[in-house]
Amino acid sequence: MTIDRMNELIRIINKASYEYNTLDNPTITDQEYDDYFMELLRIEEKHPEWKRDDSPTNRVGGEVINEFNKVTHEIPMLSFNDIFNEDEIISFTERIEKAVGHVDFTCEPKMDGLAVSLKYEKGKLVRGATRGDGVTGEDITHNVKTIKTIPFTLNEPIDIEVRGEIYMSKKSFDKINEERAKRGEKLLANPRNAAAGSVRQLDSKIAASRKLDCMIYYLPEAEKYGIHTQLESLEFMKKLGFQVNYKHNKLAHNVNDILNYVEEYTKLRDTLPYEIDGIVLKVNDLKMAEKLGYTVRTPKWGIAYKFPAKEVLTTIEEIKFTVGRTGQITPNAIFKPVHVAGSLISKATLHNEDYILDKDIKVGDVVSIRKAGDVIPEVVEVKKNRRTGREIPFQMITNCPICNSKLIKKDTAYYCVNPKCPAKKIETLIHYASRDAMNIEGFGDRVVEDFYNMGYLKDFPDFYNLGSYKEDLMELEGFGERSIQKLLDSIEASKQNSLERLLFGIGIRHVGAKTAKILAAYYKNIDNLINTDFDTLNNIKDIGFIIAESVVNYFDEENLKMIEKLKEYGLNMNYLGKVVEDELFKDKTFVLTGGLSSITRNEAKDLIESKGGKTSSSVSKKTDVVIVGENPGSKYEDAKKLNIKVWNEQEFLEKVGM
């Protein structure tokens, strides 16, 4: 036992830890590592005067503090703004490129742990601190020293501060909970809370027992070290000895690359050894990032996309009844706003009386919310164990909430049968102006309802007569010449829409947006559709008996007069899409995946539909062809597994004649 042997063991163990944790390339077995570690422990126990501050044995903890000291961050530890859907990702990239021109972005998994700052002097760890409020954090050095993936000594003797995330791996979390269950102790809730709670222990032995890890992802003042990009900073920190997520970081050259990465890691997240709750996007060029700057609270050069929550909890504050276009009464749960699957949601349909009674839903209940099919918010279940006894039982109304007419029950639903009920008319007008129908911008629920109540809007043709009331409308609260002119311009633009938008907008029962497009493409203009017969409609692919009957019944005397008025106002009544049926595309389903370099995804979809094909967002046995661009992700793998035909971008362009 010599001091030279002790120093050699420290070198061997630190090198092995670096190769295992940082390089992911172990050069010795676990058994060899344990043997070296135990030998080092024996030497230090016999000669405590030799023990070094950077000895790996210090990882076992033992230091106990009385309280956490405050730490002031010389460079504030800011956090990114959160975004929750694809549209917000696109808006973020557009804002960046508008400010500084085209840039590349780094995409990296958003670790779900506790942010930490690590400070080194001459390559030696001197301090670990929490983010706190961004300016003042807490000194957690005694616990940071127990984490194997945080080096005591760097590979270069430099002064540096780095930032990252302390986390608990899924494996460690499961093992700890297994042990706690055996001892009859309360289980840890989740890895994120377990990690945060562990580093805030006064006794470092507790933190050591939790087997925490640390991933480093940010280098403040990187230019001091001759670094020009975010990816270069990761390479630099990895060489110093830090664990970085270089393997899962990717460079995105455009928004399609970002969206493909998000799609890929949304599916991969459950396979990773640690929890992630989103994707962090950063401008790769550090000069451009510096040019973009900061707000008081957040960097402008980065954003955090949060994965949609599968289910979230909230409290029902009210059950509100609405009247649909058909007069059907729908109860809706109104609750505290929560983010669900990429949207901020404050209400969900409760469908009908039976649905509410079956689930035993009461006002005041804590409920779980999700999006059915990732689209429609729904109440999954009542958390009955959270009831306090103050909840209010549901009671179905007997009269229309708008016109007070007596409701009639048909099957499981209640209806207002008053043909003059204002609510039904308002809903039809809102639908007509909606984005997927006539797309008349500015006519949200409130504006349509106000204009209806004031007598300006009673039927679809009234939209096109609003210009004659321009002076009156400008006098309304919340409106002025500029805002009213924008409404009128949007109304004028809607006259040029293709026929399918009009067919969807006028609200023919059972005719959704896709069915409207099928009808428009088949009949080419509205007169052909008006003059068709039931048998012809019934034989069109994807139409059938119910839709055919509904279309024939729609064009009664009153609705035909309304169509004539729309014609008088100059609305287009023809299908403007190009359909040149091609046997390669006709009636086939296509899925696009990966980034396309020659055209946009929407342009590709239009080309497919113009040839008589259809597009889908997911791969299934019904998919005929998958078109792959750069970095295609899991949809490409799904296509191979299902033996579905695959075209690359060049093949696709050739087949559409480009």
C-alpha positions as CSV (number, residue, x, y, z in Angstrom):
1,M,0.0,0.0,0.0
2,T,1.7,3.2,-1.2
3,I,0.5,6.6,-2.0
4,D,1.6,6.0,-5.6
5,R,-0.7,3.0,-5.8
6,M,-3.6,5.2,-4.4
7,N,-3.0,7.8,-7.1
8,E,-2.8,5.2,-9.8
9,L,-6.2,3.7,-8.6
10,I,-7.8,7.1,-8.7
11,R,-6.5,7.6,-12.2
12,I,-7.8,4.2,-13.3
13,I,-11.3,4.6,-11.7
14,N,-11.8,8.2,-13.0
15,K,-10.7,7.1,-16.5
16,A,-13.1,4.1,-16.4
17,S,-15.9,6.3,-15.2
18,Y,-15.3,8.8,-18.0
19,E,-15.2,6.1,-20.7
20,Y,-18.3,4.4,-19.3
21,N,-20.5,7.5,-18.6
22,T,-19.3,10.1,-21.1
23,L,-17.9,8.1,-24.0
24,D,-20.3,5.2,-23.6
25,N,-17.3,2.9,-24.3
26,P,-16.3,0.9,-21.2
27,T,-12.8,-0.5,-21.2
28,I,-13.0,-2.6,-18.0
29,T,-15.7,-4.8,-16.6
30,D,-17.9,-3.9,-13.7
31,Q,-16.1,-6.5,-11.6
32,E,-12.7,-4.9,-12.3
33,Y,-14.2,-1.5,-11.4
34,D,-15.5,-2.8,-8.1
35,D,-12.2,-4.5,-7.3
36,Y,-10.2,-1.2,-7.9
37,F,-12.7,0.7,-5.9
38,M,-12.5,-1.6,-2.9
39,E,-8.7,-1.5,-3.0
40,L,-8.8,2.2,-3.0
41,L,-11.2,2.2,0.0
42,R,-8.8,0.0,2.0
43,I,-5.8,2.2,1.3
44,E,-7.7,5.3,2.4
45,E,-9.0,3.7,5.5
46,K,-5.5,2.7,6.5
47,H,-4.0,6.1,5.5
48,P,-6.8,8.8,5.8
49,E,-4.1,11.5,5.7
50,W,-3.5,10.5,2.0
51,K,-7.1,10.9,0.9
52,R,-7.6,13.4,-1.9
53,D,-10.6,15.7,-2.4
54,D,-11.2,14.3,-5.9
55,S,-11.2,10.6,-4.7
56,P,-14.0,8.6,-6.2
57,T,-14.8,7.3,-2.8
58,N,-16.2,10.7,-1.9
59,R,-19.2,9.7,-4.1
60,V,-20.6,7.7,-1.2
61,G,-21.6,10.8,0.6
62,G,-21.3,11.5,4.3
63,E,-21.1,15.3,4.5
64,V,-24.0,16.8,6.4
65,I,-24.9,20.5,6.3
66,N,-27.1,22.6,8.6
67,E,-28.8,24.6,5.8
68,F,-28.4,25.5,2.1
69,N,-26.3,28.6,1.5
70,K,-27.5,31.1,-1.2
71,V,-25.5,31.4,-4.4
72,T,-25.7,34.3,-6.8
73,H,-25.4,33.4,-10.4
74,E,-23.0,35.8,-12.2
75,I,-24.8,34.9,-15.4
76,P,-28.5,34.4,-14.7
77,M,-29.8,30.9,-15.2
78,L,-32.8,31.6,-17.5
79,S,-35.3,29.1,-18.6
80,F,-36.9,28.7,-22.0
81,N,-40.5,29.6,-22.9
82,D,-42.7,26.6,-23.4
83,I,-44.6,25.8,-26.6
84,F,-47.1,22.9,-27.1
85,N,-47.9,22.3,-30.8
86,E,-46.6,22.2,-34.3
87,D,-48.0,25.6,-35.2
88,E,-46.0,27.2,-32.4
89,I,-42.8,25.5,-33.6
90,I,-43.3,26.9,-37.0
91,S,-44.0,30.4,-35.6
92,F,-40.8,30.2,-33.5
93,T,-38.7,29.3,-36.5
94,E,-40.3,32.0,-38.7
95,R,-39.7,34.6,-36.0
96,I,-36.1,33.7,-35.7
97,E,-35.5,33.7,-39.5
98,K,-37.3,37.0,-39.9
99,A,-34.9,38.5,-37.3
100,V,-31.6,37.1,-38.4
101,G,-32.1,35.2,-41.7
102,H,-31.7,31.4,-42.2
103,V,-30.2,29.5,-39.3
104,D,-29.7,25.9,-38.3
105,F,-31.2,24.7,-35.0
106,T,-30.1,22.1,-32.6
107,C,-32.7,19.6,-31.4
108,E,-32.2,17.8,-28.1
109,P,-34.3,15.8,-25.6
110,K,-35.5,17.9,-22.7
111,M,-34.3,16.1,-19.6
112,D,-36.9,15.9,-16.9
113,G,-34.9,16.7,-13.8
114,L,-33.4,19.6,-11.8
115,A,-31.3,22.3,-13.5
116,V,-27.8,22.7,-12.0
117,S,-24.8,25.0,-12.4
118,L,-21.3,23.5,-12.0
119,K,-18.3,25.7,-11.4
120,Y,-14.7,24.7,-11.8
121,E,-11.4,26.5,-11.0
122,K,-8.2,25.2,-12.6
123,G,-10.2,22.1,-13.6
124,K,-11.3,21.3,-10.0
125,L,-15.0,21.2,-9.0
126,V,-15.6,24.1,-6.5
127,R,-19.4,24.5,-6.5
128,G,-22.7,23.1,-7.6
129,A,-25.9,25.2,-7.4
130,T,-29.6,25.0,-8.2
131,R,-31.2,27.5,-10.6
132,G,-33.5,28.9,-7.9
133,D,-35.2,32.0,-9.3
134,G,-32.5,32.3,-12.0
135,V,-30.5,34.9,-10.1
136,T,-30.1,33.3,-6.7
137,G,-29.9,29.5,-6.2
138,E,-28.8,27.1,-3.5
139,D,-25.4,25.6,-2.9
140,I,-25.7,21.8,-3.3
141,T,-22.0,21.0,-3.7
142,H,-22.1,18.4,-1.0
143,N,-24.7,16.4,-2.9
144,V,-23.3,17.1,-6.4
145,K,-20.1,15.4,-5.3
146,T,-22.0,12.1,-4.9
147,I,-23.0,12.0,-8.6
148,K,-20.7,9.8,-10.7
149,T,-21.3,11.6,-14.0
150,I,-20.1,14.9,-12.5
151,P,-16.3,14.9,-12.7
152,F,-14.3,16.1,-9.7
153,T,-11.4,17.0,-12.0
154,L,-11.6,18.0,-15.7
155,N,-9.4,16.8,-18.4
156,E,-8.0,20.3,-18.7
157,P,-7.0,22.7,-15.8
158,I,-9.4,25.5,-16.8
159,D,-11.8,27.9,-15.1
160,I,-15.3,27.2,-16.4
161,E,-19.0,27.1,-15.6
162,V,-21.3,24.6,-17.2
163,R,-25.0,23.9,-16.8
164,G,-27.1,20.8,-17.2
165,E,-29.7,18.6,-15.6
166,I,-29.5,16.3,-12.6
167,Y,-31.8,13.4,-13.1
168,M,-32.6,9.9,-11.9
169,S,-32.6,7.1,-14.5
170,K,-35.6,4.9,-14.9
171,K,-33.5,1.9,-13.8
172,S,-32.4,3.6,-10.6
173,F,-36.0,4.8,-9.9
174,D,-37.4,1.3,-10.4
175,K,-34.7,-0.3,-8.2
176,I,-35.2,2.3,-5.4
177,N,-39.0,1.8,-5.4
178,E,-38.6,-2.0,-5.4
179,E,-36.4,-1.7,-2.3
180,R,-38.8,0.8,-0.6
181,A,-41.7,-1.5,-1.3
182,K,-39.9,-4.4,0.4
183,R,-39.3,-2.2,3.5
184,G,-43.0,-1.0,3.5
185,E,-42.0,2.6,2.8
186,K,-43.9,5.1,0.7
187,L,-42.9,4.8,-3.0
188,L,-41.2,7.7,-4.9
189,A,-43.8,9.4,-7.2
190,N,-41.6,9.8,-10.3
191,P,-38.0,10.2,-11.3
192,R,-38.1,14.0,-11.7
193,N,-39.4,14.6,-8.1
194,A,-37.1,11.9,-6.8
195,A,-34.1,13.6,-8.3
196,A,-35.1,17.1,-7.1
197,G,-35.8,15.8,-3.6
198,S,-32.5,13.9,-3.5
199,V,-30.3,16.9,-4.2
200,R,-32.1,19.0,-1.6
201,Q,-31.1,16.6,1.3
202,L,-28.9,18.0,4.0
203,D,-27.3,14.6,4.4
204,S,-25.3,13.7,1.3
205,K,-25.5,10.0,2.0
206,I,-29.2,10.1,1.0
207,A,-28.3,11.7,-2.3
208,A,-25.5,9.1,-2.8
209,S,-28.0,6.3,-2.2
210,R,-30.3,7.6,-5.0
211,K,-27.8,6.9,-7.8
212,L,-28.3,10.2,-9.6
213,D,-26.8,11.3,-12.9
214,C,-26.1,14.6,-14.6
215,M,-26.3,15.6,-18.3
216,I,-24.6,18.8,-19.3
217,Y,-26.1,20.8,-22.1
218,Y,-25.1,24.5,-22.0
219,L,-21.8,26.4,-21.8
220,P,-22.2,30.1,-20.8
221,E,-19.7,32.5,-22.5
222,A,-18.7,29.8,-25.0
223,E,-16.8,32.3,-27.1
224,K,-14.2,32.6,-24.4
225,Y,-13.1,29.1,-25.4
226,G,-13.1,29.7,-29.2
227,I,-16.4,28.0,-29.7
228,H,-18.8,29.2,-32.4
229,T,-21.8,26.8,-32.3
230,Q,-24.0,24.9,-29.8
231,L,-22.8,21.5,-31.2
232,E,-19.2,22.6,-30.8
233,S,-19.8,23.4,-27.2
234,L,-21.2,19.9,-26.6
235,E,-18.1,18.4,-28.2
236,F,-15.8,20.6,-26.0
237,M,-17.6,19.8,-22.8
238,K,-17.5,16.1,-23.6
239,K,-13.7,16.3,-24.1
240,L,-13.5,17.9,-20.7
241,G,-15.1,14.9,-19.1
242,F,-18.8,15.8,-18.9
243,Q,-21.6,13.5,-19.9
244,V,-23.5,15.3,-22.7
245,N,-26.4,14.1,-24.8
246,Y,-24.4,14.2,-28.0
247,K,-25.9,10.9,-29.3
248,H,-29.4,12.3,-29.3
249,N,-28.7,15.8,-30.4
250,K,-29.3,16.6,-34.0
251,L,-28.9,19.5,-36.3
252,A,-32.0,20.7,-38.1
253,H,-31.6,22.8,-41.3
254,N,-35.2,23.7,-41.6
255,V,-38.6,23.3,-39.9
256,N,-39.3,20.0,-41.6
257,D,-36.2,18.6,-39.9
258,I,-37.4,19.9,-36.6
259,L,-40.9,18.4,-37.0
260,N,-39.4,15.0,-38.0
261,Y,-37.2,15.0,-35.0
262,V,-40.1,15.9,-32.7
263,E,-42.2,13.1,-34.3
264,E,-39.3,10.6,-33.9
265,Y,-38.6,11.4,-30.2
266,T,-42.3,11.5,-29.3
267,K,-42.2,7.8,-30.2
268,L,-38.7,7.1,-28.8
269,R,-39.2,8.8,-25.4
270,D,-40.4,5.6,-23.7
271,T,-37.4,3.7,-24.9
272,L,-34.8,6.1,-23.5
273,P,-33.1,5.2,-20.1
274,Y,-34.3,8.5,-18.6
275,E,-37.5,10.6,-18.6
276,I,-37.8,13.4,-21.1
277,D,-40.8,15.8,-21.2
278,G,-40.1,17.6,-24.5
279,I,-37.6,18.8,-27.0
280,V,-35.4,21.9,-26.7
281,L,-34.7,23.9,-29.8
282,K,-31.7,26.3,-30.0
283,V,-30.1,28.4,-32.6
284,N,-26.9,26.6,-33.4
285,D,-24.8,29.6,-34.4
286,L,-23.8,31.4,-31.2
287,K,-23.3,34.8,-32.8
288,M,-26.8,34.7,-34.2
289,A,-28.1,33.6,-30.8
290,E,-26.3,36.5,-29.2
291,K,-27.8,38.9,-31.8
292,L,-31.3,37.6,-30.9
293,G,-30.6,38.3,-27.2
294,Y,-32.9,37.8,-24.2
295,T,-36.0,39.0,-22.6
296,V,-35.9,39.6,-18.9
297,R,-36.8,36.0,-18.2
298,T,-36.0,33.9,-21.3
299,P,-33.5,33.6,-24.2
300,K,-35.0,34.6,-27.5
301,W,-32.8,32.0,-29.3
302,G,-34.3,28.9,-27.9
303,I,-37.6,27.3,-27.0
304,A,-38.9,24.2,-25.2
305,Y,-41.5,22.1,-26.9
306,K,-43.4,20.2,-24.3
307,F,-44.8,16.8,-25.2
308,P,-48.6,16.6,-25.0
309,A,-49.8,15.2,-21.7
310,K,-51.5,11.8,-22.2
311,E,-53.9,12.6,-19.4
312,V,-54.1,15.6,-17.1
313,L,-56.2,16.4,-14.0
314,T,-58.4,19.4,-13.5
315,T,-61.6,20.4,-11.6
316,I,-65.0,20.8,-13.2
317,E,-66.3,24.2,-12.3
318,E,-69.5,24.2,-14.3
319,I,-71.6,22.1,-16.7
320,K,-72.8,24.4,-19.5
321,F,-75.4,23.5,-22.1
322,T,-75.0,24.5,-25.8
323,V,-77.4,24.3,-28.7
324,G,-76.0,22.9,-32.0
325,R,-76.9,23.6,-35.6
326,T,-79.4,20.7,-35.5
327,G,-80.9,21.8,-32.2
328,Q,-79.2,19.1,-30.2
329,I,-78.5,20.1,-26.6
330,T,-74.9,19.2,-25.5
331,P,-73.7,19.4,-21.9
332,N,-70.1,20.6,-21.7
333,A,-67.7,20.4,-18.7
334,I,-66.1,23.8,-18.0
335,F,-62.9,23.4,-16.0
336,K,-59.7,25.1,-15.0
337,P,-57.6,25.5,-18.2
338,V,-55.0,22.8,-18.7
339,H,-52.6,21.8,-21.5
340,V,-53.7,18.7,-23.2
341,A,-52.0,17.2,-26.3
342,G,-50.6,20.5,-27.4
343,S,-53.6,22.8,-26.7
344,L,-54.8,24.9,-23.7
345,I,-58.2,23.3,-23.0
346,S,-60.9,24.7,-20.7
347,K,-63.9,22.7,-21.7
348,A,-64.8,19.2,-23.0
349,T,-68.1,17.8,-24.3
350,L,-70.0,15.5,-22.0
351,H,-72.1,14.3,-25.0
352,N,-75.4,13.6,-23.3
353,E,-77.3,12.8,-20.1
354,D,-76.5,9.1,-20.2
355,Y,-72.8,9.7,-20.6
356,I,-72.7,11.9,-17.5
357,L,-74.8,9.5,-15.4
358,D,-72.7,6.5,-16.5
359,K,-69.5,8.3,-15.4
360,D,-71.1,9.8,-12.3
361,I,-69.8,13.3,-13.1
362,K,-70.6,16.1,-10.7
363,V,-69.7,19.8,-10.6
364,G,-66.6,20.1,-8.4
365,D,-65.2,16.7,-9.3
366,V,-61.5,16.3,-10.1
367,V,-61.4,14.5,-13.4
368,S,-58.7,13.3,-15.9
369,I,-58.8,14.9,-19.4
370,R,-57.3,13.7,-22.6
371,K,-57.8,14.2,-26.3
372,A,-59.7,11.4,-28.1
373,G,-57.7,10.6,-31.2
374,D,-55.4,13.5,-30.2
375,V,-58.1,15.9,-31.4
376,I,-61.3,16.1,-29.3
377,P,-61.0,16.8,-25.5
378,E,-62.8,14.3,-23.4
379,V,-63.3,13.5,-19.7
380,V,-61.8,10.1,-19.0
381,E,-62.8,9.4,-15.5
382,V,-63.8,11.0,-12.2
383,K,-61.2,10.8,-9.4
384,K,-63.7,9.8,-6.8
385,N,-61.1,9.4,-4.1
386,R,-60.6,13.2,-4.3
387,R,-64.2,14.0,-3.5
388,T,-64.9,16.3,-0.5
389,G,-68.7,15.9,-0.3
390,R,-69.3,19.4,-1.6
391,E,-69.8,18.2,-5.2
392,I,-73.1,19.0,-6.9
393,P,-74.9,16.2,-8.7
394,F,-75.8,16.6,-12.4
395,Q,-79.4,17.5,-13.4
396,M,-80.5,17.6,-17.0
397,I,-82.3,20.8,-18.1
398,T,-85.8,20.6,-19.5
399,N,-85.9,23.8,-21.6
400,C,-83.7,25.3,-24.3
401,P,-81.0,27.5,-22.6
402,I,-81.5,30.1,-25.4
403,C,-85.1,30.3,-26.4
404,N,-86.7,28.4,-23.4
405,S,-88.6,26.1,-25.6
406,K,-89.5,22.7,-24.2
407,L,-86.9,20.1,-25.1
408,I,-87.7,16.8,-26.8
409,K,-85.7,13.6,-26.2
410,K,-84.8,11.5,-29.2
411,D,-82.8,8.3,-28.4
412,T,-80.1,9.5,-26.0
413,A,-80.1,13.2,-26.9
414,Y,-82.4,16.2,-26.2
415,Y,-83.3,18.7,-28.9
416,C,-84.7,22.2,-29.2
417,V,-87.3,21.9,-32.0
418,N,-88.0,25.6,-32.2
419,P,-87.1,26.4,-35.9
420,K,-86.5,30.0,-34.9
421,C,-84.1,29.3,-32.0
422,P,-81.3,31.9,-32.3
423,A,-78.7,29.5,-31.0
424,K,-79.0,27.2,-33.9
425,K,-78.7,30.0,-36.4
426,I,-75.7,31.5,-34.7
427,E,-73.9,28.1,-34.7
428,T,-74.6,27.7,-38.5
429,L,-73.1,31.2,-39.1
430,I,-70.0,30.5,-37.0
431,H,-69.5,27.2,-38.9
432,Y,-69.8,28.9,-42.3
433,A,-67.1,31.4,-41.4
434,S,-64.8,28.9,-39.8
435,R,-61.3,28.1,-41.1
436,D,-62.1,24.7,-42.6
437,A,-65.2,26.1,-44.3
438,M,-65.3,29.6,-45.9
439,N,-62.3,30.8,-43.8
440,I,-63.6,34.3,-43.3
441,E,-61.0,35.6,-40.8
442,G,-62.0,37.6,-37.8
443,F,-65.5,36.0,-37.4
444,G,-65.0,34.2,-34.2
445,D,-67.9,33.2,-31.9
446,R,-68.2,36.5,-30.2
447,V,-68.2,38.6,-33.3
448,V,-70.8,36.4,-35.1
449,E,-73.0,36.4,-32.0
450,D,-72.8,40.2,-31.6
451,F,-73.5,40.8,-35.3
452,Y,-76.4,38.4,-35.1
453,N,-77.9,40.1,-32.1
454,M,-77.6,43.5,-33.7
455,G,-79.4,42.3,-36.8
456,Y,-76.5,42.5,-39.3
457,L,-76.1,38.7,-39.7
458,K,-79.1,36.4,-40.1
459,D,-78.1,34.1,-42.9
460,F,-75.1,33.2,-45.1
461,P,-75.7,35.9,-47.8
462,D,-75.7,38.5,-45.1
463,F,-71.9,38.2,-44.8
464,Y,-71.7,39.6,-48.3
465,N,-73.9,42.6,-47.5
466,L,-72.0,43.8,-44.4
467,G,-70.1,46.4,-46.5
468,S,-73.3,48.4,-46.7
469,Y,-73.2,48.8,-42.9
470,K,-69.5,49.8,-42.7
471,E,-70.1,53.2,-41.1
472,D,-72.4,51.7,-38.5
473,L,-70.0,48.8,-37.7
474,M,-67.1,51.2,-37.2
475,E,-69.0,52.8,-34.3
476,L,-69.2,49.5,-32.4
477,E,-67.1,49.1,-29.3
478,G,-63.8,47.3,-30.1
479,F,-64.0,48.0,-33.8
480,G,-62.5,50.8,-36.0
481,E,-62.0,51.5,-39.7
482,R,-59.0,49.3,-39.9
483,S,-60.5,46.2,-38.2
484,I,-63.8,46.5,-40.1
485,Q,-61.9,46.8,-43.4
486,K,-60.0,43.6,-42.6
487,L,-63.3,41.8,-42.0
488,L,-64.6,43.0,-45.3
489,D,-61.5,42.1,-47.2
490,S,-61.6,38.6,-45.7
491,I,-65.3,38.3,-46.8
492,E,-64.4,39.5,-50.3
493,A,-61.6,36.9,-50.5
494,S,-63.9,34.1,-49.5
495,K,-65.9,34.6,-52.7
496,Q,-63.0,32.9,-54.6
497,N,-63.0,29.7,-52.6
498,S,-63.3,26.4,-54.3
499,L,-66.7,24.7,-54.2
500,E,-65.8,22.2,-51.5
501,R,-65.5,25.0,-48.9
502,L,-68.9,26.3,-49.7
503,L,-70.5,22.8,-49.6
504,F,-68.9,22.2,-46.1
505,G,-69.8,25.7,-45.0
506,I,-73.5,25.6,-45.7
507,G,-73.9,22.7,-43.3
508,I,-75.4,19.8,-45.3
509,R,-76.0,17.2,-42.7
510,H,-73.3,14.4,-42.7
511,V,-71.2,16.3,-45.2
512,G,-67.8,16.9,-43.6
513,A,-64.8,18.6,-45.2
514,K,-63.5,15.4,-46.9
515,T,-67.0,14.4,-48.2
516,A,-67.5,18.0,-49.5
517,K,-64.3,17.7,-51.5
518,I,-65.3,14.3,-53.0
519,L,-68.7,15.8,-54.1
520,A,-67.1,19.0,-55.5
521,A,-64.5,17.1,-57.4
522,Y,-67.1,14.7,-58.8
523,Y,-69.8,17.3,-59.8
524,K,-67.4,20.2,-60.7
525,N,-70.1,22.9,-60.0
526,I,-73.0,23.3,-57.6
527,D,-75.7,23.2,-60.3
528,N,-74.6,19.6,-61.3
529,L,-74.9,18.6,-57.6
530,I,-78.3,20.3,-57.2
531,N,-79.7,18.5,-60.3
532,T,-78.3,15.0,-59.4
533,D,-80.4,12.1,-58.2
534,F,-80.2,9.8,-55.2
535,D,-79.0,6.8,-57.1
536,T,-76.1,8.6,-58.7
537,L,-75.0,10.0,-55.3
538,N,-75.4,6.6,-53.6
539,N,-73.0,4.9,-56.1
540,I,-70.2,7.4,-55.6
541,K,-67.3,5.9,-53.7
542,D,-67.3,7.0,-50.0
543,I,-70.7,8.6,-50.2
544,G,-73.4,6.0,-49.6
545,F,-77.1,5.9,-48.6
546,I,-77.1,8.3,-45.6
547,I,-75.1,11.1,-47.2
548,A,-76.9,10.8,-50.5
549,E,-80.3,11.1,-48.8
550,S,-79.1,14.1,-46.8
551,V,-77.7,15.9,-49.9
552,V,-80.9,15.4,-51.9
553,N,-83.1,16.6,-49.0
554,Y,-80.9,19.7,-48.4
555,F,-81.7,21.5,-51.7
556,D,-85.3,22.4,-50.8
557,E,-87.0,25.7,-52.0
558,E,-85.6,27.8,-49.1
559,N,-82.0,26.6,-49.5
560,L,-82.1,27.0,-53.3
561,K,-83.1,30.7,-52.8
562,M,-80.1,31.1,-50.4
563,I,-77.8,29.6,-53.1
564,E,-79.1,32.0,-55.7
565,K,-78.4,34.9,-53.4
566,L,-74.9,33.8,-52.9
567,K,-74.5,33.6,-56.7
568,E,-75.8,37.2,-57.0
569,Y,-73.1,38.3,-54.5
570,G,-70.5,36.8,-56.9
571,L,-69.4,33.6,-55.0
572,N,-67.6,31.0,-57.0
573,M,-69.7,27.9,-57.4
574,N,-67.1,25.7,-59.2
575,Y,-64.5,23.2,-58.1
576,L,-61.1,24.8,-58.6
577,G,-58.9,21.8,-57.8
578,K,-57.3,19.9,-60.6
579,V,-58.1,16.3,-60.8
580,V,-56.3,14.4,-63.6
581,E,-56.9,10.8,-62.5
582,D,-53.7,8.7,-62.7
583,E,-53.8,5.0,-62.1
584,L,-50.7,5.3,-59.9
585,F,-52.6,7.6,-57.6
586,K,-56.3,7.0,-58.1
587,D,-58.1,5.9,-54.8
588,K,-54.7,5.1,-53.2
589,T,-53.6,6.3,-49.8
590,F,-50.2,8.0,-49.3
591,V,-48.2,8.9,-46.2
592,L,-45.4,11.5,-46.3
593,T,-42.5,11.3,-43.9
594,G,-39.2,13.1,-43.6
595,G,-38.1,16.4,-45.0
596,L,-38.7,17.2,-48.7
597,S,-36.2,19.4,-50.3
598,S,-37.8,20.3,-53.6
599,I,-41.4,21.1,-52.5
600,T,-43.3,21.5,-49.2
601,R,-45.5,18.9,-47.6
602,N,-48.6,20.8,-48.5
603,E,-47.6,21.0,-52.1
604,A,-46.9,17.3,-52.2
605,K,-50.4,16.6,-50.7
606,D,-52.0,18.8,-53.3
607,L,-50.2,17.0,-56.1
608,I,-51.3,13.6,-54.7
609,E,-54.9,14.8,-54.5
610,S,-54.8,16.3,-58.0
611,K,-54.0,12.9,-59.3
612,G,-56.9,11.3,-57.5
613,G,-55.0,10.0,-54.4
614,K,-55.5,10.6,-50.7
615,T,-53.1,11.4,-47.9
616,S,-52.9,10.1,-44.3
617,S,-50.8,11.1,-41.3
618,S,-50.2,7.5,-40.1
619,V,-49.0,4.2,-41.7
620,S,-51.4,1.3,-41.6
621,K,-52.3,-1.8,-43.6
622,K,-54.5,0.5,-45.7
623,T,-51.6,2.6,-46.8
624,D,-50.5,2.1,-50.4
625,V,-47.3,4.1,-50.6
626,V,-45.0,5.9,-48.2
627,I,-43.0,8.8,-49.6
628,V,-39.8,9.3,-47.7
629,G,-37.6,12.4,-47.5
630,E,-34.6,13.1,-45.4
631,N,-34.5,11.6,-41.9
632,P,-37.8,9.7,-42.4
633,G,-38.1,8.4,-38.9
634,S,-40.5,5.6,-37.6
635,K,-43.0,5.8,-40.4
636,Y,-40.4,4.5,-42.8
637,E,-39.7,1.6,-40.4
638,D,-43.4,0.9,-40.1
639,A,-43.7,0.8,-43.9
640,K,-40.9,-1.8,-44.1
641,K,-42.5,-4.0,-41.4
642,L,-45.8,-3.9,-43.3
643,N,-44.2,-4.4,-46.7
644,I,-45.7,-1.2,-48.0
645,K,-44.3,0.3,-51.2
646,V,-41.8,3.1,-50.6
647,W,-40.9,6.0,-52.9
648,N,-38.1,8.5,-52.3
649,E,-38.6,12.1,-53.2
650,Q,-37.1,11.8,-56.7
651,E,-39.3,8.8,-57.5
652,F,-42.4,10.7,-56.3
653,L,-41.5,13.8,-58.4
654,E,-41.0,11.7,-61.5
655,K,-44.3,10.0,-61.0
656,V,-46.2,13.3,-60.8
657,G,-44.4,14.6,-63.8
658,M,-42.1,17.1,-62.2
